[in-house]
């Protein structure tokens, strides 16, 4: 499995809980940081990074893996996963609180109503940082009320600026061509999500002809929520139904995200 993070995040968000858990269940699990995110290079070009650049990052990593992976994409990473699979095929795709194939315009309007000043500052500065300018803003966007305050503060300290042009691509300029995607797809979301609310999760599921799996106690950062194991177990159970996919025997050892291998001098990869 190859895990793709969303905007403001890096491979660390998957390394926190998921990589060890999936490895313990016999799955070779990898998480990559897109260029300009996490420990990857390209921070100086982050503002000008497009969705097509992130798709190229995924293509480079998929090509280096020992076998074709299941892609698990969160938020913007889910949008990148969909764009990568236009005209390509992999064993499966899992969309976790993913940006819908028809873009983020509805989500953007909700953000405008919720925090118009932050959206205005973001638009004027060509930066996504104003939307997470303090812990209260970030927590409201990403975490449910059940998230312990100390954990939320620790996670918020790791957040960073996002790729502004890639965000615009997700917003309106580079929609997913779902007719070109044939990979089996699982769509999941959180009922408390302030970024990708249930109606957008349902729209994504309809686009792929599947029923969404919703988690009532979860907000946007589902992989970090206190009951993240429910999501992980759902993904594991779904993966077992895919043709030709089976766990490997034993526990697969992985490196930590902080000591992940470099690839093409751009991407920090944890495995």
C-alpha positions as CSV (number, residue, x, y, z in Angstrom):
1,X,0.0,0.0,0.0
2,X,1.2,3.5,-0.8
3,X,-0.3,6.3,1.4
4,X,-0.7,9.8,0.0
5,X,-1.1,12.8,2.4
6,X,-3.2,15.9,1.9
7,X,-2.4,19.6,1.9
8,X,-0.6,21.0,4.9
9,X,0.6,17.5,5.8
10,X,3.4,15.1,5.0
11,X,4.2,11.4,5.2
12,X,4.3,11.8,9.0
13,X,0.5,11.8,9.3
14,X,0.5,8.1,8.1
15,X,3.6,7.1,10.0
16,X,1.9,8.2,13.3
17,X,-0.4,5.2,13.4
18,X,-1.0,3.5,10.1
19,X,2.3,2.2,8.8
20,X,3.2,0.1,11.9
21,X,-0.4,-1.2,12.1
22,X,-0.5,-2.3,8.5
23,X,3.0,-3.7,8.7
24,X,1.9,-5.8,11.7
25,X,-1.0,-7.1,9.6
26,X,1.4,-8.3,6.9
27,X,1.0,-5.4,4.5
28,X,4.0,-3.7,2.9
29,X,3.1,-0.1,3.7
30,X,4.8,3.0,2.3
31,X,4.0,6.7,2.8
32,X,5.6,9.4,0.7
33,X,5.9,13.2,1.1
34,X,5.1,15.1,-2.1
35,X,7.7,17.6,-3.3
36,X,7.8,20.6,-1.0
37,X,6.1,18.7,1.8
38,X,7.5,17.0,4.9
39,X,11.2,16.2,4.5
40,X,11.1,16.2,0.7
41,X,12.9,18.8,-1.4
42,X,11.2,21.5,-3.4
43,X,9.9,23.8,-0.5
44,X,11.3,26.8,-2.5
45,X,8.9,25.9,-5.4
46,X,5.9,24.9,-3.3
47,X,3.8,27.9,-4.2
48,X,4.1,27.0,-7.9
49,X,3.6,23.2,-7.6
50,X,0.7,21.8,-9.6
51,X,-1.4,18.7,-9.3
52,X,0.3,17.3,-12.4
53,X,3.7,17.6,-10.5
54,X,2.3,15.6,-7.6
55,X,1.0,13.0,-10.0
56,X,4.5,12.7,-11.4
57,X,5.8,12.2,-7.8
58,X,3.3,9.3,-7.3
59,X,4.3,7.8,-10.7
60,X,8.0,7.8,-9.7
61,X,7.4,6.1,-6.4
62,X,5.0,3.5,-7.8
63,X,7.6,2.6,-10.4
64,X,10.2,1.9,-7.7
65,X,8.0,-0.3,-5.5
66,X,8.4,-4.1,-5.7
67,X,4.8,-4.6,-6.9
68,X,1.8,-2.4,-7.9
69,X,0.3,-0.9,-4.7
70,X,-3.1,-0.1,-3.5
71,X,-3.2,3.8,-3.3
72,X,-4.7,5.3,-0.2
73,X,-5.2,9.1,-0.6
74,X,-6.3,11.6,2.0
75,X,-7.9,14.9,1.0
76,X,-5.7,16.4,-1.7
77,X,-3.8,13.1,-1.8
78,X,-7.0,11.4,-2.8
79,X,-7.4,13.9,-5.6
80,X,-3.9,13.1,-6.8
81,X,-4.6,9.4,-6.5
82,X,-7.6,9.8,-8.8
83,X,-5.6,11.9,-11.3
84,X,-2.8,9.3,-11.3
85,X,-5.3,6.5,-12.1
86,X,-6.7,8.2,-15.2
87,X,-5.8,5.7,-17.9
88,X,-3.8,3.6,-15.4
89,X,-4.7,0.6,-13.3
90,X,-3.7,-0.6,-9.9
91,X,-5.2,-3.3,-7.5
92,X,-7.2,-0.7,-5.6
93,X,-7.8,2.9,-4.5
94,X,-9.0,4.1,-1.1
95,X,-10.2,7.7,-0.8
96,X,-10.0,9.0,2.7
97,X,-11.9,12.3,3.2
98,X,-10.8,12.9,-0.4
99,X,-11.3,16.0,-2.6
100,X,-14.1,15.1,-5.0
101,X,-13.4,14.4,-8.6
102,X,-15.4,17.6,-9.6
103,X,-13.3,19.8,-7.4
104,X,-13.5,21.7,-4.1
105,X,-15.7,24.6,-5.0
106,X,-18.4,23.6,-2.5
107,X,-15.9,23.1,0.2
108,X,-14.3,26.4,-0.6
109,X,-17.6,28.2,-0.2
110,X,-18.1,26.6,3.2
111,X,-14.6,27.8,4.2
112,X,-15.5,31.3,3.0
113,X,-18.6,31.3,5.3
114,X,-16.7,29.7,8.2
115,X,-13.6,31.9,8.2
116,X,-13.8,34.7,5.5
117,X,-10.8,36.6,6.8
118,X,-8.5,33.5,6.6
119,X,-9.6,32.8,3.0
120,X,-9.1,36.4,2.0
121,X,-5.6,36.4,3.5
122,X,-4.8,33.1,1.8
123,X,-6.0,34.5,-1.6
124,X,-4.0,37.7,-1.3
125,X,-0.8,36.0,-0.1
126,X,-1.0,32.9,-2.5
127,X,-0.4,30.8,0.6
128,X,-2.6,28.3,2.5
129,X,-1.0,29.1,5.9
130,X,-3.7,31.7,6.9
131,X,-6.3,28.9,7.1
132,X,-4.2,27.2,9.8
133,X,-2.7,30.3,11.3
134,X,-3.3,29.1,14.9
135,X,-4.1,25.9,16.8
136,X,-7.8,26.8,17.1
137,X,-8.2,27.2,13.3
138,X,-6.3,24.1,12.5
139,X,-8.1,22.0,15.1
140,X,-11.5,23.2,13.9
141,X,-10.6,22.1,10.3
142,X,-9.0,18.8,11.0
143,X,-10.0,17.2,14.3
144,X,-13.1,16.1,16.2
145,X,-13.9,17.2,19.7
146,X,-12.7,13.8,21.0
147,X,-9.1,14.6,20.0
148,X,-7.1,15.2,23.1
149,X,-5.8,18.8,23.3
150,X,-2.1,17.8,23.7
151,X,-2.3,15.5,20.7
152,X,-4.0,18.2,18.6
153,X,-1.3,20.7,19.6
154,X,1.4,18.3,18.7
155,X,-0.1,17.5,15.3
156,X,-0.7,21.2,14.5
157,X,2.9,21.9,15.2
158,X,3.8,19.7,12.2
159,X,1.5,21.3,9.7
160,X,3.0,23.5,7.0
161,X,2.0,25.6,4.0
162,X,0.4,23.8,1.1
163,X,0.8,24.0,-2.7
164,X,-1.3,27.0,-3.6
165,X,-1.6,26.2,-7.4
166,X,-2.3,22.6,-6.7
167,X,-5.1,23.8,-4.4
168,X,-6.5,25.9,-7.3
169,X,-6.3,22.8,-9.6
170,X,-8.4,20.9,-7.0
171,X,-10.7,23.9,-6.7
172,X,-11.6,24.3,-10.4
173,X,-8.9,23.9,-13.0
174,X,-8.0,20.2,-13.3
175,X,-11.1,18.0,-12.6
176,X,-10.8,14.2,-12.5
177,X,-11.9,12.3,-15.6
178,X,-13.7,9.4,-13.8
179,X,-14.6,7.7,-17.0
180,X,-10.9,6.9,-17.5
181,X,-10.7,5.2,-14.0
182,X,-11.4,1.5,-13.7
183,X,-9.5,0.7,-10.5
184,X,-11.7,-0.8,-7.7
185,X,-12.4,2.1,-5.2
186,X,-13.4,2.4,-1.5
187,X,-14.7,5.8,-0.5
188,X,-14.6,6.8,3.2
189,X,-15.4,10.0,5.1
190,X,-16.0,11.4,8.5
191,X,-19.4,12.8,9.6
192,X,-17.7,15.6,11.5
193,X,-15.5,16.7,8.7
194,X,-15.3,20.5,8.3
195,X,-13.3,20.3,5.0
196,X,-14.9,17.4,3.1
197,X,-18.4,17.0,4.7
198,X,-20.6,14.0,4.1
199,X,-22.4,15.3,1.1
200,X,-19.1,15.7,-0.8
201,X,-18.1,12.2,0.3
202,X,-21.4,10.9,-1.1
203,X,-20.8,12.7,-4.4
204,X,-17.4,11.1,-4.8
205,X,-18.9,7.7,-4.0
206,X,-21.6,8.2,-6.7
207,X,-19.0,9.1,-9.2
208,X,-17.5,5.6,-8.8
209,X,-20.8,3.7,-8.4
210,X,-20.1,2.7,-4.8
211,X,-21.6,3.3,-1.3
212,X,-19.5,5.5,1.0
213,X,-18.3,4.2,4.3
214,X,-18.9,7.0,6.9
215,X,-17.5,7.2,10.4
216,X,-19.7,9.2,12.7
217,X,-17.1,10.2,15.3
218,X,-14.4,11.3,12.9
219,X,-13.4,14.6,11.4
220,X,-11.0,15.4,8.5
221,X,-7.8,13.9,9.7
222,X,-9.2,10.4,10.0
223,X,-5.8,8.6,10.2
224,X,-5.0,10.6,13.4
225,X,-8.4,10.5,15.1
226,X,-8.6,8.6,18.4
227,X,-10.5,5.7,16.8
228,X,-8.3,5.5,13.7
229,X,-8.2,1.7,14.0
230,X,-11.8,1.5,12.8
231,X,-10.7,3.1,9.5
232,X,-7.6,1.0,9.3
233,X,-9.6,-2.2,9.8
234,X,-12.1,-1.2,7.2
235,X,-9.4,-0.7,4.7
236,X,-7.8,-4.0,5.5
237,X,-11.1,-5.9,5.2
238,X,-11.8,-4.2,1.9
239,X,-8.4,-5.0,0.6
240,X,-8.9,-8.7,1.3
241,X,-11.8,-8.7,-1.1
242,X,-9.7,-7.5,-4.1
243,X,-8.6,-10.1,-6.6
244,X,-5.0,-11.0,-6.4
245,X,-4.3,-9.1,-3.2
246,X,-3.2,-10.9,-0.1
247,X,-1.2,-10.0,3.1
248,X,2.4,-11.1,3.2
249,X,3.3,-13.5,6.0
250,X,4.9,-12.2,9.1
251,X,5.6,-8.7,10.3
252,X,7.2,-6.4,7.8
253,X,9.7,-4.1,9.3
254,X,9.6,-0.4,8.3
255,X,11.8,2.6,8.8
256,X,10.6,5.6,10.6
257,X,9.3,8.6,8.6
258,X,12.2,10.7,10.0
259,X,14.8,8.3,8.6
260,X,12.9,7.5,5.4
261,X,14.8,6.9,2.1
262,X,15.3,9.7,-0.4
263,X,14.1,9.2,-3.9
264,X,15.0,11.4,-6.9
265,X,16.2,14.0,-4.3
266,X,12.6,15.1,-4.0
267,X,10.5,12.7,-2.0
268,X,10.8,11.5,1.5
269,X,9.5,8.0,1.7
270,X,8.7,6.1,4.8
271,X,8.2,2.3,4.5
